[in-house]
C-alpha cells in the first residue's frame, strides 16, 4: 500500500489517498484546522509530523502524527508566502528544512512591502523523512 497526502489550501484540510496496486482505494481526512487555511506544500519528519508551508499566513506549521494538534514552528520573517518545503537528505543535513518563499502576496499587493522570493533553511529538532520512490 502507498499513500498520497494532499493539502487543501482553501479548507485547511489534509487528506490521505490510499493506493493499492495502482488504484485509489479511498480518501481519509487527516485533519481540518483553521490554522492550516492557506497551507500549500507539506513534508514529513521521521515520526510522522506533517510540516505545512502556509502561504497565506507567512508561517510553517506542524501537524502531529494523528492530526489532533497543530502548532506554529516559524511565523513571519524570513518567510514570505512560503510554498514548498523539503528536508535535507545529506549527511548531517536531515535536520534542516528548506523552504521556498513564493512572495506572491506582496508581489500582487495583498500584503505591504517588497516581495522577497528566496530559499530559506530552518533547523528542526527531528530529521526529515525521505520520499519513497518506486
C-alpha positions as CSV (number, residue, x, y, z in Angstrom):
1,X,0.0,0.0,0.0
2,X,1.1,3.6,-0.7
3,X,-0.4,6.9,0.3
4,X,-0.6,10.3,-1.2
5,X,-1.1,13.2,1.1
6,X,-2.8,16.4,-0.3
7,X,-3.1,19.8,1.3
8,X,-6.4,21.6,0.6
9,X,-5.5,25.2,0.8
10,X,-8.9,26.8,1.0
11,X,-10.3,24.5,3.7
12,X,-7.2,24.0,5.8
13,X,-7.5,20.2,5.3
14,X,-5.0,17.5,4.8
15,X,-6.3,14.3,3.2
16,X,-4.7,10.9,2.6
17,X,-5.4,8.9,-0.5
18,X,-4.8,5.2,-0.2
19,X,-3.4,3.3,-3.2
20,X,-3.3,-0.4,-3.6
21,X,-2.0,-2.0,-6.8
22,X,-2.0,1.4,-8.5
23,X,-5.7,2.1,-7.8
24,X,-7.0,4.7,-5.4
25,X,-8.9,3.0,-2.6
26,X,-10.4,5.9,-0.7
27,X,-9.8,9.2,0.8
28,X,-9.3,9.8,4.6
29,X,-9.3,13.3,6.2
30,X,-6.2,13.5,8.3
31,X,-7.1,16.9,9.8
32,X,-9.0,20.1,9.2
33,X,-7.9,23.1,11.1
34,X,-8.4,26.9,10.6
35,X,-4.7,27.5,11.3
36,X,-4.0,25.5,8.1
37,X,-6.1,27.7,5.8
38,X,-3.6,29.0,3.2
39,X,-1.4,25.9,3.6
40,X,0.5,24.9,0.4
41,X,3.4,22.4,0.5
42,X,3.9,19.6,3.0
43,X,6.8,17.4,4.2
44,X,7.1,14.7,6.9
45,X,9.6,14.1,9.7
46,X,10.7,10.6,10.8
47,X,7.9,10.3,13.5
48,X,5.1,11.4,11.1
49,X,4.7,15.0,11.9
50,X,3.5,17.0,8.9
51,X,5.2,20.3,8.2
52,X,3.0,22.8,6.3
53,X,4.2,25.8,4.4
54,X,1.4,28.3,5.0
55,X,1.5,30.6,2.0
56,X,-1.3,33.0,3.2
57,X,0.0,33.4,6.8
58,X,3.8,33.5,6.3
59,X,4.4,30.6,8.6
60,X,5.4,27.0,8.9
61,X,3.0,24.8,10.9
62,X,3.4,21.3,12.3
63,X,0.6,18.8,12.5
64,X,1.0,15.9,15.0
65,X,1.1,12.4,13.5
66,X,-2.5,11.8,14.2
67,X,-3.8,15.2,13.1
68,X,-5.0,16.2,16.5
69,X,-2.7,19.1,17.2
70,X,-1.4,21.9,15.1
71,X,1.4,24.2,16.3
72,X,3.3,27.1,14.7
73,X,7.0,26.4,14.1
74,X,8.0,29.7,12.5
75,X,5.9,32.9,12.0
76,X,6.8,35.9,9.9
77,X,10.3,36.9,8.6
78,X,12.2,35.3,7.0
79,X,9.1,33.8,5.4
80,X,7.4,35.5,2.5
81,X,4.5,33.3,1.3
82,X,6.3,30.0,1.8
83,X,5.1,27.5,-0.8
84,X,7.2,24.4,-0.9
85,X,9.4,22.7,1.7
86,X,11.7,19.7,1.9
87,X,14.1,18.2,4.4
88,X,17.8,17.9,3.6
89,X,19.0,14.4,2.7
90,X,22.7,14.7,3.0
91,X,24.9,13.6,5.9
92,X,24.2,15.9,8.8
93,X,21.5,17.8,6.8
94,X,18.4,15.8,7.6
95,X,17.5,18.3,10.5
96,X,17.4,21.2,8.0
97,X,14.0,22.2,6.5
98,X,14.4,24.1,3.2
99,X,11.6,26.4,2.3
100,X,10.9,28.3,-0.9
101,X,9.4,31.8,-0.5
102,X,7.0,32.4,-3.3
103,X,6.4,36.0,-2.3
104,X,3.1,36.1,-4.3
105,X,1.1,38.0,-1.7
106,X,3.5,41.0,-1.7
107,X,4.0,40.8,-5.4
108,X,0.3,41.1,-6.0
109,X,-0.1,43.9,-3.4
110,X,-2.2,41.9,-0.9
111,X,0.5,42.5,1.8
112,X,2.7,45.6,2.3
113,X,6.4,45.6,1.5
114,X,8.6,44.5,-1.3
115,X,8.4,40.8,-2.3
116,X,11.3,38.6,-1.2
117,X,11.3,35.4,-3.1
118,X,14.1,33.2,-1.7
119,X,15.2,29.9,-0.3
120,X,15.3,29.7,3.5
121,X,16.9,27.0,5.6
122,X,15.5,26.3,9.1
123,X,16.9,24.0,11.7
124,X,14.4,21.5,13.1
125,X,14.6,19.1,16.1
126,X,13.6,15.8,14.2
127,X,15.1,14.6,11.0
128,X,13.0,14.6,7.8
129,X,11.5,11.5,6.2
130,X,12.8,10.9,2.7
131,X,10.4,10.4,-0.2
132,X,9.6,6.8,-1.1
133,X,10.0,6.3,-4.8
134,X,9.0,3.2,-6.8
